[in-house]
Amino acid sequence: MSHIIYEPVKQRLQRSELAVPGSSPKMFEKALQSSADYVFLDLEDAVAPDDKIPARQNVIDAINDLDWKGSGKTISVRINSIDTHYMYRDVVEVVEQAGSKLDTILLPKAGTASDVYMLSAMLNQIETAKGLKNRIGIEILIETTLGMANVMEIAKQGRDERLEAMHFGVADYAASCRARTTVIGGLNPDYPGDQWHAGLSQMLVACRAYGLRAIDGPFGDFNDPESYKDAARRGAALGFEGKWAIHPSQIELANEVYTPPNEEVSHAKQILIALDEAAKDGRGAAQLNGRMIDAASAKMAENIVNTDNAIHGKV
């Protein structure tokens, strides 16, 4: 283990992340009542240019009027990207008027660490000016080749500027790569494998190295639940904590995949007990069900148990 260790910045339950257009207020209450762990009210891609200003007010009203905290959900807002003229008013108006009830801001198309710094500086000023007690976190979308090229630097510097999590934005990333795709987040049959694996792995390593949460992005065909689950399973196998749901039908699919099975939780607890007993006997390793377990086994087991505790602590 290196002398330098970056502890997790912030832990949030984020198995399922429901995207809700800010221009569709009728969907807000349904999102609140859903089983999603995390909801982001969208001011970016899901909102047409002519609707962006009224959508902003819809989002402010929804944050203030609905009991997101009581629902146990993380409530976030995806603002417009820094290269648009909507971005600064999104931040100022949403945070000034509803910042006391907001958990995080989701910044799209982050390309450099300075993008995170800019948003963090704005939040510092607004929170001070308005006397806000809560510190709003930042989450970003890695969805351009520039962002992926700088992902390590963004993670390292961003953790000191409120950054909590990175999301893999596969749709814009595919466009940035000029990749040939058939379904957002789906696999191209002409590619012998998973063409998103490299990007997912690169972003995941950056997150884990610097204590950030890693979240997988959207799957476009909500009429194909099995392919959604396949994509979610690939992300979970790599170490991601959750996945977007762009349709309510995908929420339970994400929760199912990213919830450790009871037998897995039970086995993890047995590992921790066995290693604790071994430590009392002066041994660093032990055997369980015919297999050797050691300190690395303990870390993996702790991850599973901590996730299970977070899920049941939410209810």
BAVEXSE-126748 format. One record per residue (C-alpha): chain; x, y, z. Coordinates in steps of 0.02 Angstrom, whole numbers, always signed. Each point is the difference from the previous one (the first is absolute). Layout:
BEGIN
['A',[X,Y,Z]]
...
// end
This chain:
BEGIN
['A',[+0,+0,+0]]
['A',[+64,+172,-44]]
['A',[+38,+126,+136]]
['A',[-130,+113,-84]]
['A',[-180,-58,+17]]
['A',[-151,+97,-62]]
['A',[-148,-44,+109]]
['A',[-176,+4,-74]]
['A',[-60,+180,-13]]
['A',[-185,-35,+28]]
['A',[-104,-159,+4]]
['A',[-176,+4,-71]]
['A',[-113,-144,-49]]
['A',[-10,+15,-189]]
['A',[-53,-167,-73]]
['A',[-132,+79,-111]]
['A',[+3,+177,-65]]
['A',[-161,+65,-77]]
['A',[+11,+139,-130]]
['A',[-150,+117,+0]]
['A',[-20,+141,-129]]
['A',[-20,+169,+83]]
['A',[-129,+43,-131]]
['A',[-117,-139,+60]]
['A',[-65,+50,+174]]
['A',[-131,-139,-5]]
['A',[+143,-124,+18]]
['A',[+74,+77,+158]]
['A',[-121,-77,+125]]
['A',[+15,-170,-83]]
['A',[+189,+13,+15]]
['A',[-17,+42,+185]]
['A',[-110,-154,+28]]
['A',[+111,-115,-102]]
['A',[+125,-125,+70]]
['A',[+148,+91,-79]]
['A',[+143,+38,+119]]
['A',[+45,+160,-92]]
['A',[-98,+122,-107]]
['A',[+71,+135,-109]]
['A',[-112,+135,-72]]
['A',[+68,+37,-172]]
['A',[+28,+172,-76]]
['A',[+115,-61,-138]]
['A',[-28,-127,-139]]
['A',[-178,-48,+45]]
['A',[-60,+181,-12]]
['A',[-25,+93,-164]]
['A',[+82,+172,-15]]
['A',[-165,+93,+6]]
['A',[-47,-91,+161]]
['A',[+162,+23,+97]]
['A',[-48,+156,+97]]
['A',[-173,-61,+55]]
['A',[+76,-171,+38]]
['A',[+122,+85,+118]]
['A',[-144,+73,+101]]
['A',[-90,-168,-3]]
['A',[+154,-81,+76]]
['A',[+17,+134,+135]]
['A',[-182,-23,+49]]
['A',[+16,-189,+3]]
['A',[+152,+4,+114]]
['A',[-86,+119,+120]]
['A',[-174,-74,-1]]
['A',[+32,-188,+3]]
['A',[+72,-96,+148]]
['A',[+153,-77,-82]]
['A',[+94,-17,+164]]
['A',[-144,-94,+79]]
['A',[-2,-120,-147]]
['A',[+180,-51,+36]]
['A',[+53,+49,-175]]
['A',[+147,+102,-58]]
['A',[-68,+148,-99]]
['A',[+109,+77,-134]]
['A',[-16,+118,-148]]
['A',[+89,-24,-165]]
['A',[+42,+174,-58]]
['A',[+48,+50,-175]]
['A',[+181,-16,-51]]
['A',[+129,+136,+24]]
['A',[+8,+39,-186]]
['A',[-182,+61,+0]]
['A',[-72,+166,+56]]
['A',[-127,-91,+110]]
['A',[+126,-71,+122]]
['A',[+35,+148,+113]]
['A',[-184,+43,+24]]
['A',[-37,-183,+36]]
['A',[+125,+2,+143]]
['A',[-44,+171,+69]]
['A',[-188,-17,-4]]
['A',[-13,-181,+56]]
['A',[+124,+17,+143]]
['A',[-58,+171,+60]]
['A',[-182,-53,+2]]
['A',[+9,-185,+44]]
['A',[+179,-36,+54]]
['A',[-45,-41,+180]]
['A',[-93,-155,-60]]
['A',[+118,-53,-139]]
['A',[+125,-142,+20]]
['A',[+106,+12,-157]]
['A',[+17,+83,-169]]
['A',[+38,-109,-150]]
['A',[+115,+85,-125]]
['A',[-7,-70,-178]]
['A',[+143,-13,-122]]
['A',[+140,+34,+123]]
['A',[+160,+9,-99]]
['A',[+132,+67,+119]]
['A',[+27,+23,+187]]
['A',[-29,+187,-25]]
['A',[-182,-36,-44]]
['A',[-27,-72,+173]]
['A',[+97,+143,+78]]
['A',[-112,+128,-84]]
['A',[-159,-80,+65]]
['A',[+73,-22,+173]]
['A',[+52,+183,+7]]
['A',[-176,+53,-46]]
['A',[-73,-111,+134]]
['A',[+121,+69,+129]]
['A',[-56,+177,-36]]
['A',[-186,-36,-4]]
['A',[+1,-105,+158]]
['A',[+95,+137,+92]]
['A',[-112,+139,-66]]
['A',[-160,-94,+43]]
['A',[+62,-72,+165]]
['A',[-35,-178,-54]]
['A',[+47,-129,+131]]
['A',[+10,-152,-112]]
['A',[+146,-26,-119]]
['A',[-64,-47,-172]]
['A',[+99,-138,-84]]
['A',[+54,-8,-182]]
['A',[-21,-149,-115]]
['A',[+60,+1,-179]]
['A',[-31,-89,-162]]
['A',[+150,-68,-93]]
['A',[-73,-1,-175]]
['A',[+132,+72,-115]]
['A',[+169,-60,-58]]
['A',[+77,+153,+83]]
['A',[-79,-46,+166]]
['A',[+60,-180,-15]]
['A',[+175,+58,-47]]
['A',[+4,+107,+158]]
['A',[-98,-116,+113]]
['A',[+141,-30,+125]]
['A',[+42,+183,+20]]
['A',[-184,+44,+18]]
['A',[-22,-131,+136]]
['A',[+156,+50,+95]]
['A',[-30,+187,-1]]
['A',[-188,-9,+4]]
['A',[-9,-93,+165]]
['A',[+64,+159,+82]]
['A',[-136,+101,-89]]
['A',[-157,-90,+61]]
['A',[+9,-138,-131]]
['A',[-87,-158,+62]]
['A',[-38,-108,-151]]
['A',[+29,-28,-185]]
['A',[-131,-65,-121]]
['A',[+37,-83,-166]]
['A',[-101,+93,-132]]
['A',[+3,-129,-136]]
['A',[-107,+91,-130]]
['A',[+104,+158,-17]]
['A',[+158,-102,+27]]
['A',[-45,-107,-151]]
['A',[-28,+157,-102]]
['A',[+165,+74,+59]]
['A',[+90,-161,-50]]
['A',[-97,-7,-165]]
['A',[-47,-176,+50]]
['A',[-129,-98,-97]]
['A',[-140,-46,+118]]
['A',[-173,-74,-16]]
['A',[-75,+35,+172]]
['A',[+60,+123,+132]]
['A',[+106,-105,+117]]
['A',[-27,-156,-103]]
['A',[+127,-106,-92]]
['A',[+40,+7,-184]]
['A',[-7,-176,-73]]
['A',[+145,+43,-116]]
['A',[+115,+20,+151]]
['A',[+63,-164,+76]]
['A',[-30,+48,+180]]
['A',[-54,+153,+100]]
['A',[+59,+161,-81]]
['A',[-39,+97,+160]]
['A',[+108,-108,+112]]
['A',[+158,+103,-19]]
['A',[-85,+165,+40]]
['A',[-96,-73,+146]]
['A',[+158,-77,+72]]
['A',[+102,+158,-21]]
['A',[-130,+107,+88]]
['A',[-24,-130,+137]]
['A',[+186,-5,+41]]
['A',[+4,+190,+13]]
['A',[-149,-2,+119]]
['A',[+67,-137,+112]]
['A',[+175,+72,+5]]
['A',[-64,+166,+66]]
['A',[-150,-53,+105]]
['A',[-142,+45,-118]]
['A',[-159,-96,-40]]
['A',[-10,-80,-173]]
['A',[-170,-3,-85]]
['A',[-45,-78,-168]]
['A',[-107,+102,-117]]
['A',[-154,-29,-108]]
['A',[-65,-144,-104]]
['A',[-113,+68,-136]]
['A',[-119,-143,-40]]
['A',[-119,-10,+148]]
['A',[-98,-134,-91]]
['A',[+147,-119,+16]]
['A',[+18,-38,+186]]
['A',[+116,-149,-23]]
['A',[+129,+102,-96]]
['A',[-13,+135,+133]]
['A',[+36,-129,+135]]
['A',[+146,-69,-101]]
['A',[+75,+174,-8]]
['A',[-31,+27,+185]]
['A',[+81,-167,+43]]
['A',[+155,+47,-99]]
['A',[+12,+163,+97]]
['A',[-28,-85,+167]]
['A',[+133,-130,-40]]
['A',[+126,+139,-33]]
['A',[-41,+87,+164]]
['A',[-129,+132,-43]]
['A',[-126,+47,+134]]
['A',[-154,+28,-106]]
['A',[-76,+44,-167]]
['A',[-116,+129,-76]]
['A',[-183,-33,-31]]
['A',[-68,+107,-141]]
['A',[-170,-83,+21]]
['A',[-87,-53,+161]]
['A',[-3,-181,-59]]
['A',[+190,-3,+14]]
['A',[+5,+47,+185]]
['A',[-37,-172,+69]]
['A',[+120,-79,-125]]
['A',[+143,+108,+65]]
['A',[-48,-31,+181]]
['A',[-4,-187,-31]]
['A',[+172,-7,-81]]
['A',[+85,+118,+123]]
['A',[-76,-76,+157]]
['A',[+115,-137,+69]]
['A',[-96,-166,+11]]
['A',[-38,-63,+175]]
['A',[+118,-148,-20]]
['A',[+140,+118,-54]]
['A',[-28,+110,+153]]
['A',[-4,-152,+113]]
['A',[+162,-66,-73]]
['A',[+83,+170,+21]]
['A',[-48,+4,+183]]
['A',[+71,-176,+22]]
['A',[+164,+59,-76]]
['A',[+12,+144,+123]]
['A',[-39,-114,+148]]
['A',[+127,-131,-56]]
['A',[+137,+129,-23]]
['A',[-39,+81,+166]]
['A',[+18,-169,+85]]
['A',[+162,-32,-95]]
['A',[+69,+168,+56]]
['A',[-35,-45,+182]]
['A',[+106,-156,-26]]
['A',[+140,+103,-77]]
['A',[-34,-55,-179]]
['A',[-18,+119,-148]]
['A',[-94,-123,-109]]
['A',[-134,-133,+24]]
['A',[-96,-133,-93]]
['A',[-185,+8,-37]]
['A',[-94,-134,-96]]
['A',[+163,-71,-65]]
['A',[+69,+166,-62]]
['A',[+136,+113,+66]]
['A',[-55,+174,+55]]
['A',[+110,+146,+54]]
['A',[+4,+189,+17]]
['A',[-54,+26,-180]]
['A',[-149,-114,+31]]
['A',[-45,+108,+149]]
['A',[-1,+159,-105]]
['A',[-114,-78,-131]]
['A',[-114,-67,+136]]
['A',[-8,+169,+86]]
['A',[-56,+81,-164]]
['A',[-144,-122,-12]]
['A',[-52,+18,+181]]
['A',[+10,+190,-8]]
['A',[-111,+3,-154]]
['A',[-125,-113,+85]]
['A',[+0,+110,+154]]
['A',[-29,+155,-107]]
['A',[-147,-82,-88]]
['A',[-85,-54,+160]]
['A',[+42,+163,+87]]
['A',[-98,+91,-135]]
['A',[-163,-91,+34]]
// end
